[in-house]
Amino acid sequence: MDPRGKVALITGGARIGAAVAEALARCGSHVALTYRSSRRSAEETAERARALGVRATAIRADLSVARGAAEAVEAVRSALGGPDILVTMASAYEKTPFGALDERSWRAGLDVDLGSAFHLARAAAPLMKARGGGRIVTFADWLPASGRPRYRGFLPYYVAKAGIVGLTESLALELAPEILVNAIAPGPILKPPGMSARTDRAVRRVTPLGRWGGAEEIARAVMFLVETEFVTGECLRVDGGRHLR
């Protein structure tokens, strides 16, 4: 797909989402960014996109419920048209010991990390097909993509991200040939705030490429999956080879 003149909906306008939005804007795509609480970040990203000569908007949305996702898609259609491209990056990454897990924390993880992608795809797919086709890019994680739970305390997150892989494959089959659906499974991309120097060194040591990837690497992967014409149902690990160790 040629991204020029297309409309992209990106769930998240900060950090990695900002890099993805700017990459799409540089290629001529109009961009819409959703946010739940980080309005300032989303608005700043939208402003940078406008400076690149495209239209952009920021939309407040609760994507953990079907109604919120449908309203977000409709807001994009009303403001910009489309969407032709959907990038689902909404995520809840919270450590909860197994003994402290309850129904609320279980549902919260699945609703944000897995449910939001499904609800958005279901709302956007008919509009994409009506416009001749589209691209959906979901976000998994390098651990479930590699079939190896590694860190305790992230059970809902791991299950949801493993579900993203299955959702991506199923959507690719259901929506072909008009819509291509693929997933990205990030590894060590951005160093978390407050990470100790010791932990930083440990992460670099077990990553074959020896560094953090940076948000730009995810943006490049998204652009590949937007522009490809013959890749669908794939989960692309962007982890510097982390899964090899």
N, C-alpha and C positions, 0 to 999 in steps of 0.2 A: 504493500500500500504506500502510495506517495502521501506523506503526512501534510503536505502543503494544502492549506485551506480546510483541513479536517478539524473536527472539534474533539478535544480530549477531556475526559473527566478523570481526575486524579483524586483519590481519597487520602488527603494529607498534604499540607502545603509547607511543611517544615523539614529541615535536614534533607533526607533522601528524596522526599516528595518534591522539595524545592528544586533539586538538581534535575529530576525527571521533567518537571514542568518547564524549566528553562531550556532543556535540550529539545523538547517538543516545540517550544516557541521559536527557537532558533531555526527550526526546520519549517516554520510557517504554520504550525498548528495553533488554533485558538484553544485556550485552556480554562477549565473550571476546576476549582479546588474546594473540597469540602473540609470542614473543621467542626469540632464539637466544642472545644474550649479555647484553642489557640488561634483566635481570630487574627491577632496582630501578625503572626507568622504567615498565615494564609493571604492576608491582604498585602503584605510586603512582597510575597512571591508573585501575586497577581500584578502588582505594580511593575515589577521587573519584567514580567512577560509583556506588558503593554509597551514598555520602553523598547522592546524588540520588534514592535510593529504589528502585534496581533491583539485580538480582543481577549479579555480575561475577566473572570469573576470569581469571587469567593462566596461559598454557600454554607451556612450552618446546617448541620444535619446529624440526626441520631441514626447511624447506619446499622445499629444492632437489631433494629426491628424492620419488618418488611415495609411498613408505611413510610418510615423515614427514608429508606433507600429509594422507594418509588417517588417520593416528593423531591428528593435530590435530583434524580434523573429528569423529572419534569421541569424542575427549575433550570437545569442546563438547557433543555430543549427550548424553553421559553426565552432564555437570555441569549443563547448563542446558536441554537440549532443543534442537531445531532442528538446524542454523541455518536461519533464514529469510532472512537478509541476509549476504552475503559481500563484504567489501571487501579486495581484494588489493593491499597496498602494499609488500610485501617487495621490496627493490631493492639492487643492488650497483652503486655508481657510482664506478668507479676508472679513473683515467687511465693508459693503457698505450700507449706509442708503438707504431706499427704494426710496426716492426722487432723489437720485444720480444714481440709476441703469439705465444703457443704454444697447443697444444691445451687445456692446463689453463685458461688465462685465458679462452680462447674459450668453453669449456664452462661455466666458473663463471658468466660473465655471463649466458649464455642460460638456465642452469638456475635461477638465482635470479629474474631479471627476467621471463622468459617461462614457463619450465617450472613454476614454483611456482603461477602463476595457473591454468594448465591442470590440474595435479594437484588443486588445491583445488576447482576447479569440477566436475571429474569426480567427486570424492568427495561434494561437497555437493549436487549437482543432484538425485540420487534422493531424498534426505531432504527437500529443498524441495518436490519434486513430491508426495511423500507427505503433506505438510502443506498442500497446496493451492496452492503457488506460492512465488515468492521473487524476490529481486533480487540481481544480481551486479554489482559495480562494480570494474572493473580500472583500472590506472594506466599510461598511456602517458607521453608527453612532448611538449611543444609543438613540438619540432623535427621528429621523424618524423611527427607529426600534420599538420605543414605541408609535409611532403615536402622538407625542406631540411637535410641534414647541414651543420653549421656549424663544429663544433669538432673539431680533430684529436685523436686519442688515445682516443676513446670508441667505437670501432667495435663491439665486442660489445654495449655498452649501447644504441647507436642501433639496431642490427639487432633486438635483443630488444624494444625499445619499439615499433618499427615492426611487429613480429610481434604485439604486444599488440592493435594496431588490427585486424589481420586475425583474430586469435583472438576478439576481442569481437564482430565482425560474424558470424563463423561460429557462435559459441555462441548469439548472439541468434536465429539461424535454427534451429539445432538444438533449442533449449530452449523456443521459443515454443509455445503462448501462456502457459504457466504461469509461466515465469521470464523476466524482463526483464534484459537484459545490456547495459551501457553502460560507456564508458571516460571517464576524466578525463585531460586532458593539461595538467599544470601548467607554468607558465612561471616568472617570478621571484616566488616565494612567500616564502621565508625566506632572508635574507642568510646565506651560509655563515660559520661561525666563522673569524675571522682575515682576513676580506676587507678589503683596504685601502680607505681613504676614496676614493681615486681610482677604483678599480674600481666601488665602490658608486655613485659619481656617474655613471659611464659606463653602468651598467645602468639607472639611473633615466632617463638622457637618451634611451636608445633604446626605452624603454617608454612608449607613448603616454599612459598614465595617470600616469606619473611617479613611481611608488612601488613598493615590494614589496607583494605582495598580503596576506600574513599567512595563517597556518594556518586562520583562520576562513573565508576565502573558499573553501577546499577543502571544509571541513565543510558550508558552505551548498550547494555543488555536489553533494556526496554526498547530502544530505537531499533535494534536488530529484529526483535519480535514484532514490532509494528510494521517494519518495511518488508519482512519476508513474505513470500508468496507460496511457500511450500513446506512450512513447518507448523504443525499443530498437534496438540496433545502432549507436548514435551514439558519437562521440568528442568530448567537450566540452572545448574549450580554455579554461583559466582562466589567462590570461597577461597581463592588462592591455593587450591589443592588441599584445603583443611581436611576434607573427607578421606584423604589417603593415609592419614595417621590416626 
